[in-house]
Amino acid sequence: MKQGHWLDFEGFDEKSDRYYFYRRAVLLYDFLKGLKKDASILDFGCGTGNFTKFIREKGYKNVMGTDISKVLLESAKAKGNNVFLAKGEKIPVKSESFDAIILTDVIEHLPDLNKSFGEFWRVLKKNGRVFITYPNPFWVPVLNLFGFVGIKCDSRDNMARIKKIRRFCRGRFKFRKFEGHMLFSKLPKGILGLLEKIEKRMPAGFMRAFGLMREIVLEKEA
């Protein structure tokens, strides 16, 4: 993963947006319902382990987390998660170890998506699946500005364009889902609820093009 100033970021949880976590968690739970409870799951780029813990609390006990930040992993361990340190794109496990890989807002920080998707393919079992959320490249300059002024975590997102993702998935993964989500935040709860209702009425193509967050589900090809 990209080496950045956030590698030793203290107070990550305190600066994280709870509503943003909630919206991603809802999508993740829908994905998890397609897996058996004994499925082996890797939370890649787990950070402080909030989603790793969320998965465990939903009854999936065979879940591990990995990240390149020792500081963030200490927080993840304190939450009772089973985690290990990763180095770059390399995942230090044997091939075909996992039924699923989770990446919640991670791929926009990976410097070499080709190598990363190659590793995901290697460590996934037959028909294994990948759940991905990431910021729409259209909004990345705005998000980076928000991070710079302290409105959100200053993680310096890169633009993960869908054409490039599709190219690196070719021969490795089939697309099972590609959706966009509005995901406004930092607003009163009532307004957020109203926006969620509006979002459901928006055309899928519009949401993929202009929604703040994108969601992808991939399935490993033989």
N, C-alpha and C positions, 0 to 999 in steps of 0.2 A: 504493500500500500504506500501511498504517497507520504513521504516524510514531511511533516509540517509542524508549525509552532504549537498546534493543538495536541501533539504527541504527549506532552506532559501537562495537559490542561487540567487544572484544579477547578472544582466547582462545576463540573460538566452537568450533573443532574439538576443543580439549582438553576442553571441557565436554560435548560431544555424546556420546550413548550409542551405542557401536559396535553393540550388539545391535539397537537400534532401527533403525539404518542398515541392517543386514543384512536385517531382516525386510521393510523397505520395498523394498530392492534386489531381493529375490526376486520380489516382486509386480511391480515395474517391469520386470524382465527378461522375465517372462511377457507383459507388454504389448508390449515391444519386438519380441518374436519375430513379432508380427503385422505388422510394418513391414518394408519393403525397406531394404537397407543404405544406399541413397542418399537415404532419406527426410530431409526437412528438419524438424528438431526444435528446439523452444524450451523450455528449462528456465526457467520463469517463477518468479521468487523464488528464484534459484539459490543465494543465500547465498555460501558459500565455494567453491562449485563441485564438491562431492564427487559429486553425482549427474550433473552435466555430464560430469565426468571418467569416471565409471562407464559412461555411455552411449557415450562415445568408445572406451573400452577394449573394449566389446562389438562394435566394428566399425562404429559409426554415426558417420561423420566429419562429416556436415553438421549439426552441433548447435551451438546458441548458448545462452548464459545471460544472464539479465537480473535486476537487483535494484535497489533504491533506495538501498542502502548502499554508499558508496564504499569504506569500510574492508573490508567483506566481499568486494567485487569485486576488490580488490587481491590477496586470498588466492586467489580463483578464477583470476585471471590467472597467478599464480605456479605454478599447477598445469597450465598450458598450455591453458587454456580460452579460447574466443572469447566474450567477454562485452561487454555494454554497459549503460549506466546508464538506468534507467527513471524516469519521473516520474509518480507516482500510478498510475491505472489505464491511462493511455495507453501503448500499445506503439508506439514510433516506427519502424514498418516499414510497407510498403505492404500492402494487402489481399491475402488469399490467398497468404501467404508460406510457411506451414508446413503440413506433413502431420500434425504432432502437437504438442501442448503438454503439458508435464509440470509438475505442481504437487505437490510433496511437503511436506505440512504448511505450506501457504501460505494457503489460503482463509480460515482462521480469523483471519488478520491483515488481511484486505482490508476497508476501511470501506464500500465500495459494491459488493456482489456483482452487482447489476444492471448497472452500468457495466462491471465486469470481465468478466462473461460475454458482454456485447455486444462487447467488444474481442476476446475469444477467438474468437467467431464470425467477426468481421471478418477476422482475420489467418490463419484456417485455410482451407486449400484444400477443395474439394468432398469430402465424406465424411471430412474430417479428424477426428482423435480427440483426446480430452483424458483424461489419466490424473491422478487426484487421490487423495491420501491426506490425512486430517485427523483430529484427535482427536474422538471421540464426545462431543457436548455433555454427556452424562450425567456424564462424568468431568472435564470442564473445571475445575470448582472445585477438585478434588483436584490436578490437574496444576498449576494456578496456585499452589496452596499449596506443592507440591514445588519449584516454581521460586523461590518467595519464600524458602524455607529452604535453597536451594542444592543440592537433590537433582538437579534438571535445569536446563537453560538457562532463565533467567527471561525468557520471551518473551511473557507475558501473553496467553494464548489467548482468543479470543472464541468464542461458541457458534454454530457453523455448522449450523443445523438443516436436516434433509433436506427438510422441507416448503418452506422458503424457497428452497433450492437448486433443487428441482423447479419452483417457480414462475418463477424467473429463467431456467431452461432451456427453458421452454415456448415453442415456435415457433423455437427455436434449436438445441437438441440432443435427441437420443434417448438414453435410458439403455441402455447395453449391459451394465453390471455395477454392482451395489451389494452390497457384502459388508462384514461386520464381522470383526475379528481380535482375538484375546485380547491378545497383545503384552505379557505381563508382562516386566519387565526388572529389572536390578539384583539378579539372583539367580544362584546357581551354574549353570554350564553344563549339568550333568546335570538339574537341576530344570527349566531352560528347555526342554530337549529333551523331557522328560516332559509339560510343559504344552502343547507343540506337538502331541503325539500326542492329548492330551485335547481340544484345540481342534478337531481334525479330526472328532471324534465328536459335537460339539455341534450342535444344530439351527441351521440358517442364520438363522432368525428371531431366536433367542436371541442369536446373535453380532452381528447387526445392531443389536439393541436395547442390548446390554450390553458388546460388545467394545470395548476401549480405542481401537482405530484403525478407521476406516472407509476403504474403497476404493471409488472410483467410476470408471467408464470411460464417457465420452460420445462420441457421434458427431454431427458437424455435420449439420443438416438443410438442405436446399436453400432 
